[in-house]
Amino acid sequence: MDSLLDYWQPRLIALATAGQDDDGAHDINHLHRVWRNATLLLARHEEADALVVLAACYLHDLVNLPKNHPERHLASRQAAALATRELAERDFPAERLAAVAHAIECHSFSAALPAHTIEAQIVQDADRLDALGAVGLARLFYIAGRMGSNLAHSHDPLARHRERDDRAYALDHIETKLATLPGKMQTATGRQLGEERLAELLAFRDRFAEEWA
C-alpha cells in the first residue's frame, strides 16, 4: 500500500493544484493538513483503504465555491464528479472510484450528506479538524475577510441579546458552526482531537470578548 500511496500522492497533488484559485484557506497547505489529519485517523482504522482516503483528501476541494455562494451546498457533488473523470483518465484503480467520489461528496458540512464508509468518515473528520484549533482560527478570519464580514458585533460580541449571524460577524462562527463539529465527528480519535482544538477556540473567543469590550 505504501508504494501505491507514494506513486499517487504527487499525481494527486498535481491534479489538485492545476486549477486552484487564490483562496488561501483552501490551498495546497490545507490539503496537506487534511491528509496529515487523516493519517492520524487511519492509524486507528486499519480496515480503511488508505488510497481512497488519500485521493479524497487531495481532491475534495477540486470544485471550491465561496462560503456565501448560493450553490455552495452543491460544490462537493461537483468536485466528486470532476475527480471521478480526472482519475479515470489517469488510470486510477477503477474499483476505488466510487469510494473516492462518496468520500468527496460527504466531506462538506453544507451538503449534509451521510458518510456510509469508514473512508468517507475519515475524510470528513480530517477536513473538519482543519477548521478547529489555531489554524482553524486563522482560516475563520481569513474567510470572513474575503466575505466582507465584521470581526464581531459592536457591543454584543458573544450574542447574549441577539441572534447569531456568522455571515455578518466572524466571531459568531465559532458558536454557530465550529462548536458543533466535535459532536459530529465520525471517529473516536476525531472527536478527541476536535474537543481539544475547540477548547482553544473557545478560550480565544472569551479573551477576544474581554478585549473587545
C-alpha positions in Angstrom: 0.0 0.0 0.0 2.8 2.4 0.8 4.2 2.1 -2.7 0.7 2.9 -4.1 0.4 6.0 -1.9 3.9 7.1 -2.9 3.0 6.7 -6.6 -0.3 8.5 -6.4 0.4 11.3 -4.0 2.4 13.6 -6.3 -0.1 12.9 -9.1 -3.0 13.9 -6.9 -1.2 17.0 -5.8 -0.6 18.0 -9.4 -4.2 17.4 -10.2 -5.4 19.3 -7.1 -3.2 22.4 -7.8 -3.7 22.6 -11.5 -6.8 24.9 -11.3 -6.5 26.3 -7.8 -7.6 29.9 -7.3 -6.2 32.3 -4.7 -8.2 31.1 -1.8 -5.6 30.8 1.0 -7.9 28.9 3.2 -8.3 26.0 0.7 -4.9 25.9 -0.9 -2.4 23.1 -1.1 -1.4 23.6 2.5 -5.0 22.9 3.6 -4.9 19.7 1.5 -1.6 18.6 3.1 -3.1 19.2 6.6 -6.2 17.3 5.8 -4.2 14.3 4.7 -2.0 14.6 7.8 -5.1 14.6 10.0 -6.4 11.6 8.0 -3.2 9.7 8.7 -3.8 10.1 12.5 -7.3 8.6 12.0 -6.1 5.8 9.6 -3.7 4.6 12.3 -6.8 3.6 14.4 -8.7 2.2 11.4 -6.5 -0.3 9.6 -9.6 -1.6 7.8 -9.8 1.6 5.8 -8.5 1.9 2.3 -5.7 4.5 2.6 -5.5 5.1 -1.2 -9.2 6.1 -1.3 -8.6 8.4 1.7 -5.5 9.9 0.1 -7.3 10.7 -3.2 -10.3 12.2 -1.4 -8.2 14.3 0.9 -6.4 15.9 -2.0 -9.3 16.2 -4.4 -12.2 17.2 -2.1 -11.9 20.9 -3.0 -11.5 20.3 -6.7 -14.6 22.5 -7.1 -14.5 25.2 -4.4 -17.2 27.7 -4.2 -17.2 30.7 -1.8 -18.9 30.2 1.6 -21.6 32.7 0.6 -22.2 31.3 -2.9 -25.8 30.2 -3.5 -24.7 26.8 -4.8 -22.1 26.2 -2.1 -24.1 23.1 -1.0 -23.6 21.5 -4.4 -19.8 22.0 -4.6 -18.8 18.7 -3.1 -21.0 16.8 -5.6 -19.4 18.7 -8.4 -16.0 18.0 -7.0 -16.7 14.3 -6.8 -17.9 14.2 -10.4 -14.9 16.1 -11.7 -12.5 13.9 -9.6 -14.0 10.7 -11.0 -13.5 11.9 -14.6 -9.9 13.1 -14.0 -8.9 10.0 -12.1 -10.4 7.7 -14.7 -8.4 9.4 -17.4 -5.2 8.8 -15.3 -5.9 5.1 -14.8 -6.7 5.3 -11.1 -7.9 1.9 -9.9 -11.5 1.8 -11.3 -12.8 -0.3 -8.4 -11.9 2.6 -6.0 -13.5 5.4 -7.9 -17.0 5.2 -6.4 -15.5 5.1 -2.9 -13.4 8.2 -3.6 -16.4 10.0 -5.0 -18.5 9.2 -2.0 -15.9 10.4 0.4 -15.6 13.7 -1.5 -19.3 14.2 -1.6 -19.7 13.7 2.1 -16.9 15.9 3.3 -18.9 19.1 3.0 -20.7 20.5 6.0 -23.2 22.4 3.9 -24.0 19.4 1.7 -25.1 17.5 4.8 -24.7 14.0 3.2 -24.3 11.0 5.5 -20.9 9.2 5.3 -21.6 5.5 4.8 -18.0 4.2 4.6 -15.1 4.4 7.0 -13.0 6.2 4.3 -15.7 8.9 3.9 -15.9 9.3 7.7 -12.2 9.7 8.0 -12.0 12.3 5.2 -15.0 14.2 6.7 -13.3 14.3 10.2 -9.9 15.2 8.8 -11.3 18.2 6.9 -13.3 19.4 9.9 -10.3 19.1 12.2 -8.6 21.8 10.0 -11.5 24.2 10.9 -10.6 23.9 14.6 -7.6 24.9 16.6 -5.0 27.6 15.8 -5.1 27.1 12.0 -8.9 26.9 12.1 -9.0 30.2 13.8 -6.7 31.9 11.2 -8.9 30.4 8.4 -12.0 31.7 10.1 -10.9 35.3 10.0 -9.3 34.9 6.6 -12.6 33.6 5.1 -14.6 36.3 6.9 -12.3 39.0 5.4 -12.9 37.7 1.9 -16.6 37.7 2.6 -16.5 41.3 3.9 -17.7 40.3 7.4 -17.1 42.4 10.5 -14.9 40.9 13.2 -17.6 41.0 15.8 -20.8 42.8 16.8 -20.0 46.2 18.1 -21.5 45.9 21.6 -22.6 42.3 21.9 -19.8 40.1 20.6 -21.0 36.9 22.4 -24.6 37.3 21.2 -26.1 37.4 24.6 -29.0 39.6 23.5 -29.3 38.9 19.7 -29.4 36.2 17.2 -26.0 35.0 15.9 -25.2 35.9 12.3 -21.8 34.4 11.2 -22.0 36.0 7.8 -22.1 39.4 9.4 -19.8 38.8 12.3 -16.8 36.5 12.1 -16.7 35.7 15.9 -20.2 34.3 15.7 -19.0 31.5 13.5 -17.3 29.8 16.5 -20.6 29.1 18.2 -22.8 28.9 15.0 -20.7 26.1 13.4 -17.3 25.3 14.8 -18.5 24.4 18.3 -20.8 21.8 16.8 -18.1 19.9 14.9 -16.6 17.7 17.6 -20.0 16.2 18.3 -20.5 15.4 14.7 -17.1 13.7 14.3 -17.5 10.1 13.0 -14.4 8.6 14.7 -13.4 8.5 18.3 -10.0 10.0 17.5 -11.6 12.8 15.5 -13.9 13.6 18.5 -11.0 13.7 20.9 -8.8 15.9 18.7 -11.9 18.1 17.8 -12.6 18.7 21.5 -9.0 19.7 22.2 -8.9 22.1 19.3 -12.3 23.5 20.1 -11.2 24.4 23.6 -8.5 26.6 22.1 -11.1 28.4 20.0 -13.5 29.0 23.0 -10.6 30.3 25.1 -9.7 32.7 22.3 -13.4 33.8 21.9 -13.6 34.7 25.6 -10.3 36.6 25.6 -11.4 38.4 22.4 -14.7 39.5 24.0 -12.9 40.8 27.1 -10.6 43.0 24.9 -13.4 44.0 22.5 -15.4 45.4 25.4 
